Amino acid sequence: ERIYSPAYRTCLGQAGMNDHAMANCATAELGRQDSSLNQVYRQLLTELADPARQAALRTSQRAWLQVRDADCAYRASGEAGGTLEGVIHEGCLLDMTYDRVQTLKTWLDLEKQF
């Protein structure tokens, strides 16, 4: 289960069924998740002493960003031009970014064990 910030839950509660407002809530939470992503990514890079492994992580992160963006564009394309397009797109970016943060945290924990 994804656990987002209290601010996001509050925002969604206030948004009601307004698609534009829900998309704005997701965009704000995405900013928070992006900050977490960047923080954990930098910590992991620092933990990796081997330059080859650092390069591999950078390659992985760049590839992940491309996949995330392409997947979310695809998911939202079914609602292109509709009011749900932004909700689906931002929600997708948010979910995938949250999941990536969790993956990087797991990798960081594993690196700290060795």
Residue pairs with C-beta under 8 A, 6 or more apart in sequence:
2 95
2 98
2 99
4 29
4 33
4 94
4 98
5 29
5 32
7 28
7 29
7 32
8 25
8 26
8 28
8 29
8 32
11 21
11 24
11 25
11 28
11 29
12 22
12 25
14 21
15 21
15 22
15 24
15 25
19 83
19 84
19 86
19 87
20 83
20 86
22 87
23 86
23 87
23 89
23 90
26 87
26 90
26 91
26 93
26 94
27 90
29 94
30 90
30 93
30 94
30 97
33 94
33 97
33 98
33 101
34 97
36 101
37 97
37 100
37 101
37 104
40 101
40 104
40 105
40 108
41 57
41 61
41 104
43 108
44 57
44 104
44 107
44 108
44 111
45 54
45 57
45 58
47 108
47 111
47 112
48 54
48 57
48 111
64 100
68 93
68 96
68 97
68 100
69 93
71 92
71 96
72 88
72 89
72 92
72 93
72 96
73 89
75 88
75 89
75 92
76 85
76 86
76 88
76 89
76 92
78 88
79 85
79 88
